[in-house]
Amino acid sequence: MNRSMANGAVSLRILRWLARGWSVLAVGLILLFAVGEGMNLLLFTARELLLFVFFPLGVCLGMVVAWRWEGLGGGITVASLIAFYLVHFRQSSQFPRGLAFVTVAAPGFLFLLSWLWTRSAAKRHGV
């Protein structure tokens, strides 16, 4: 293995573990909020429940799946985030403010990047 390939493998490993570590922190933070607030889904309105399905449920599900299947899990996370933003906009005529939702879902983008990088490397090396 030449030096460039070795550096690429190390960078990919760092990216993968950054995504995993960040996903653990993100899911943990969401669970802390849910438990700390004593969340009761029975008290949610239909609109709130629809948003909840995409964020945090879909986003967290995607991050958990990504530990095994990076492309699928990253795709679920990013698609859930996009759906959350679209539903929120449809319901309120504005997008959520700030970067909190994107920051929490960022591991999904990293998982997708890692998956694409792995596929690209495999094609280059004929695997």
TAKA-V674732 format. One record per backbone hydrogen bond with DSSP energy under -1.0 kcal/mol. CO is the residue of the C=O (numbers start at 0). NH is the residue of the N-H. If there is no record, write none. Layout:
co->{CO,CO}
nh->{NH,NH}
This chain:
co->{1,2,3,4,5,6,7,8,9,10,11,12,13,14,15,16,17,18,19,20,21,22,23,24,25,26,27,28,29,30,31,32,33,39,40,44,45,46,47,48,49,50,51,52,53,55,56,57,58,59,60,61,63,64,64,68,69,70,71,72,73,74,75,76,77,78,79,80,81,82,83,84,85,86,87,88,98,99,100,104,105,106,107,108,109,110,111,112,113,114,115,116,117,118,119,120,121}
nh->{5,6,7,8,9,10,11,12,13,14,15,16,17,18,19,20,21,22,23,24,25,26,27,28,29,30,31,32,33,34,35,36,38,42,43,48,49,50,51,52,53,54,56,57,58,59,60,61,62,63,64,65,66,67,68,72,73,74,75,76,77,78,79,80,81,82,83,84,85,86,87,88,89,90,91,92,102,103,104,107,109,110,111,112,113,114,115,116,117,118,119,120,121,122,123,124,126}
